[in-house]
Amino acid sequence: MTAPRVDVSRANPVARLIAALLIGVMLIFSIDWVSALTALVLETVLLLFSGIPIGKVLRRSLPVVIAGLLTALTILLYGQPSGTVHAQFLLVTISDGSIVLATATLLRVLAIGLPSILLFLDIDPTDLADGLAQILRLPARFVLGALAGFRLIGLLQQDWRYLGYARRARGVADHGRIRRSAGQAFALLVFAVRRGAKLATAMEARGFGAYPTRTWARESTLSKSDFSIIAIGAAIGATSITVAVLAGTWSFIGAR
């Protein structure tokens, strides 16, 4: 008998977004290590049953892990001291309170960051834009404009390289790396603004901003599996809060 799988890759991007937001919002209300650890364990179990290669998730999670470690290190060294003080030097104070808070912060960063990576791994920007406009009813102008801008991000590196070639050919980029980079960055900004204006005019002329009668090439709806993804996200957040309350570690962040 095979274990059930949660097919995240086929879920609607809006369902993934809502699930990630539910987990993140529920974990924001308290900084305790029990709720964060509970959520992290449940998310790991979800990852094992999602069919997504673990190595791929670990590679994408590396920036989140580094950010969490740096944040925890800062709180460990400069957090508000409480309890037994283990080490002290100038402004650095390591105490029981800073250790607990640093641990809770690290776990919370991982618990909030992992769902974002798990749910938005290899997401199609066009599918996300369709869902935001059709399901969440966000303004079509904003959604399509953001999608067009996102599509053009990949051209920035190519434009930067070509601008460098052109400036070297004209003999204006032979000396001063800082000055050269600043001038080239300004030229890239001007080029991007001009391209954006032309793209906006072209999209407007082709009816991309039509309201309220605009149509969509692909219909975006939420299926039963999408609602199950949302329910799983809500269950992870609610379970983490419940376990923390039962363990007596829950502390509302506004009461600190």
C-alpha positions as CSV (number, residue, x, y, z in Angstrom):
1,M,0.0,0.0,0.0
2,T,1.6,3.3,-1.1
3,A,1.5,6.4,1.0
4,P,-0.9,9.2,-0.1
5,R,0.7,12.1,-1.9
6,V,-0.1,15.8,-1.8
7,D,0.4,17.0,-5.4
8,V,1.6,20.6,-4.8
9,S,2.9,21.0,-8.3
10,R,-0.6,20.9,-9.9
11,A,-2.3,23.1,-7.3
12,N,-3.5,26.5,-8.3
13,P,-0.9,29.2,-7.5
14,V,-3.6,31.2,-5.6
15,A,-4.2,28.1,-3.4
16,R,-0.5,27.9,-2.7
17,L,-0.3,31.6,-1.9
18,I,-3.3,31.4,0.6
19,A,-1.8,28.3,2.3
20,A,1.6,30.0,2.7
21,L,0.0,33.2,4.0
22,L,-2.1,31.2,6.5
23,I,0.9,29.5,8.0
24,G,3.0,32.7,8.1
25,V,0.2,34.9,9.7
26,M,-0.5,32.3,12.4
27,L,3.2,32.0,13.2
28,I,3.7,35.8,13.4
29,F,1.6,36.3,16.5
30,S,4.0,34.6,18.9
31,I,7.8,34.1,19.1
32,D,8.1,30.8,20.9
33,W,10.1,27.8,19.9
34,V,7.3,25.2,20.4
35,S,4.9,26.5,17.7
36,A,7.7,27.1,15.3
37,L,9.2,23.6,15.8
38,T,5.7,22.1,15.5
39,A,5.1,23.9,12.2
40,L,8.5,23.0,10.9
41,V,8.0,19.3,11.6
42,L,4.6,19.2,9.9
43,E,6.0,21.1,6.9
44,T,8.8,18.5,6.7
45,V,6.2,15.7,6.7
46,L,4.3,17.5,4.0
47,L,7.5,17.8,1.9
48,L,8.1,14.0,2.2
49,F,4.6,13.3,0.8
50,S,4.7,16.0,-1.9
51,G,6.9,14.1,-4.3
52,I,9.2,17.1,-4.7
53,P,12.9,16.2,-4.7
54,I,14.4,17.0,-1.3
55,G,17.7,18.0,-2.8
56,K,16.0,20.7,-4.9
57,V,14.2,22.1,-1.9
58,L,17.4,22.1,0.2
59,R,19.2,24.1,-2.5
60,R,16.4,26.6,-2.8
61,S,16.2,26.8,1.0
62,L,19.9,27.8,1.5
63,P,19.3,31.6,1.4
64,V,16.5,31.2,4.0
65,V,18.8,29.1,6.2
66,I,21.6,31.6,6.0
67,A,19.2,34.5,6.7
68,G,17.8,32.6,9.7
69,L,21.2,31.8,11.1
70,L,22.4,35.5,10.8
71,T,19.2,36.7,12.5
72,A,19.5,34.2,15.3
73,L,23.2,35.1,15.8
74,T,22.3,38.8,16.1
75,I,19.6,38.1,18.7
76,L,21.9,35.7,20.5
77,L,24.6,38.4,20.9
78,Y,22.5,41.6,21.3
79,G,19.1,40.3,22.5
80,Q,17.6,41.5,25.8
81,P,19.3,39.6,28.6
82,S,17.3,37.6,31.0
83,G,18.0,34.7,33.3
84,T,21.6,33.5,33.7
85,V,24.2,35.4,31.9
86,H,26.8,33.1,30.3
87,A,29.1,35.6,28.6
88,Q,29.4,39.3,28.4
89,F,31.7,41.6,26.4
90,L,31.0,45.3,25.7
91,L,27.5,45.3,24.1
92,V,27.5,41.5,23.6
93,T,25.5,39.6,26.3
94,I,24.6,35.9,26.0
95,S,22.0,34.8,28.5
96,D,19.3,32.2,28.8
97,G,16.7,34.6,27.4
98,S,18.8,35.5,24.3
99,I,19.5,31.8,23.6
100,V,15.8,30.9,23.8
101,L,14.8,33.9,21.7
102,A,17.5,33.2,19.1
103,T,16.4,29.5,18.8
104,A,12.8,30.5,18.5
105,T,13.6,33.1,15.8
106,L,15.7,30.6,13.8
107,L,12.9,28.0,13.9
108,R,10.3,30.6,13.0
109,V,12.2,31.9,10.0
110,L,12.6,28.4,8.7
111,A,8.9,27.6,9.4
112,I,7.7,30.6,7.5
113,G,10.3,30.4,4.7
114,L,10.0,26.6,4.0
115,P,6.3,26.8,2.9
116,S,7.1,29.6,0.5
117,I,9.8,27.6,-1.1
118,L,7.7,24.4,-1.1
119,L,4.6,25.9,-2.5
120,F,6.2,28.3,-5.0
121,L,8.8,26.0,-6.4
122,D,8.7,26.2,-10.2
123,I,5.5,28.2,-10.3
124,D,4.3,29.6,-13.6
125,P,4.0,33.4,-13.4
126,T,1.2,33.4,-16.0
127,D,-0.9,30.9,-14.0
128,L,-0.3,33.1,-10.9
129,A,-1.4,36.2,-12.7
130,D,-4.5,34.5,-14.0
131,G,-5.4,33.3,-10.5
132,L,-4.8,36.7,-8.9
133,A,-7.1,38.5,-11.4
134,Q,-9.8,35.9,-11.8
135,I,-10.0,34.4,-8.3
136,L,-8.9,37.2,-6.0
137,R,-10.3,39.8,-8.3
138,L,-7.2,42.0,-8.3
139,P,-7.1,44.8,-10.9
140,A,-6.2,43.4,-14.3
141,R,-4.1,46.4,-15.2
142,F,-1.9,45.9,-12.1
143,V,-1.7,42.1,-12.5
144,L,-0.8,42.1,-16.2
145,G,1.6,45.0,-15.8
146,A,3.4,43.2,-13.0
147,L,3.5,40.0,-15.1
148,A,4.9,41.9,-18.1
149,G,7.5,43.5,-15.9
150,F,8.5,40.1,-14.4
151,R,8.9,38.7,-17.9
152,L,11.3,41.5,-18.7
153,I,13.5,40.9,-15.7
154,G,15.5,38.3,-17.6
155,L,16.5,41.0,-20.1
156,L,18.2,43.2,-17.6
157,Q,21.3,41.1,-17.5
158,Q,21.5,41.0,-21.3
159,D,21.0,44.8,-21.5
160,W,23.7,45.3,-18.9
161,R,26.1,43.3,-20.9
162,Y,25.3,45.0,-24.2
163,L,25.5,48.5,-22.6
164,G,29.0,47.5,-21.3
165,Y,30.0,46.5,-24.8
166,A,28.7,49.7,-26.3
167,R,30.4,51.9,-23.8
168,R,33.7,50.1,-24.2
169,A,33.4,50.5,-28.0
170,R,33.0,54.3,-27.5
171,G,35.9,54.5,-25.2
172,V,33.9,55.8,-22.2
173,A,34.4,52.8,-19.9
174,D,38.1,52.2,-19.8
175,H,38.9,53.6,-16.4
176,G,37.2,53.9,-13.0
177,R,35.2,50.8,-12.2
178,I,32.9,52.6,-9.7
179,R,32.2,55.5,-11.9
180,R,31.7,53.2,-14.9
181,S,29.2,51.1,-13.0
182,A,27.3,54.1,-11.8
183,G,27.0,55.6,-15.3
184,Q,26.0,52.2,-16.8
185,A,23.4,51.7,-14.1
186,F,21.8,55.0,-14.8
187,A,21.8,54.2,-18.5
188,L,20.2,50.9,-17.8
189,L,17.5,52.7,-15.7
190,V,16.7,55.1,-18.5
191,F,16.6,52.2,-21.0
192,A,14.2,50.2,-18.7
193,V,11.9,53.2,-18.3
194,R,11.7,53.8,-22.0
195,R,11.0,50.1,-22.7
196,G,8.3,50.0,-20.0
197,A,6.6,53.1,-21.5
198,K,6.6,51.4,-25.0
199,L,5.3,48.2,-23.5
200,A,2.5,49.9,-21.6
201,T,1.4,51.7,-24.7
202,A,1.5,48.5,-26.7
203,M,-0.5,46.6,-24.1
204,E,-3.1,49.4,-23.8
205,A,-3.5,49.4,-27.6
206,R,-4.1,45.7,-27.7
207,G,-6.8,45.9,-25.0
208,F,-4.9,44.4,-22.1
209,G,-6.4,47.1,-19.8
210,A,-10.0,46.5,-20.9
211,Y,-12.5,46.9,-18.1
212,P,-15.0,45.5,-17.2
213,T,-15.4,43.3,-20.2
214,R,-11.9,41.9,-20.6
215,T,-11.6,38.1,-21.3
216,W,-9.0,35.6,-20.4
217,A,-7.4,33.0,-22.5
218,R,-7.2,30.5,-19.7
219,E,-9.8,30.1,-16.9
220,S,-8.4,29.9,-13.4
221,T,-10.5,28.1,-10.8
222,L,-10.0,26.4,-7.5
223,S,-10.6,22.6,-7.4
224,K,-11.1,20.2,-4.4
225,S,-7.4,19.5,-4.3
226,D,-6.7,23.3,-4.1
227,F,-9.0,23.6,-1.2
228,S,-7.2,20.7,0.4
229,I,-3.9,22.5,0.1
230,I,-5.5,25.6,1.8
231,A,-6.9,23.4,4.5
232,I,-3.5,21.8,5.1
233,G,-1.9,25.2,5.5
234,A,-4.6,26.3,8.0
235,A,-4.2,23.0,9.9
236,I,-0.5,23.4,10.2
237,G,-0.8,26.9,11.6
238,A,-3.7,26.0,13.9
239,T,-1.9,22.9,15.2
240,S,1.3,24.8,15.9
241,I,-0.6,27.4,17.9
242,T,-2.6,24.7,19.8
243,V,0.5,22.8,20.8
244,A,2.2,26.0,22.0
245,V,-0.8,26.9,24.1
246,L,-1.0,23.4,25.6
247,A,2.8,23.5,26.3
248,G,2.5,26.9,28.0
249,T,5.0,28.6,25.7
250,W,2.5,30.7,23.7
251,S,3.1,34.4,24.2
252,F,1.3,37.0,22.1
253,I,3.8,39.2,20.4
254,G,1.9,42.4,21.3
255,A,2.1,41.6,25.0
256,R,5.9,41.7,25.0
